[in-house]
């Protein structure tokens, strides 16, 4: 199944949370911070007021509470407005 975002929305696959240990203690998944970086896998067509700047394949940084989480075929995605994206990583 393909997901095609509408208007100025972007579909992002979040980067996996980094595995950290503190003095030999492994931090459980529930305590890991949400990643703030991901790869764009689909973009909408934009609106008459906002041209789409991001494109498929871009690595982006987004805000901590940006987007809506969804899961499809075992893959987790975030769908958000282009304005929720803070920067493109080059």
Secondary structure, 3 states (H helix, E strand, C coil): CCCCCCCCEEEEEECCCCCCEECCEECCHHHCCCCCEEEEEEECCCCCCCCCCCCCCCEEEECCCCCEEEEECCEEEEEEEHHHEEEEEC
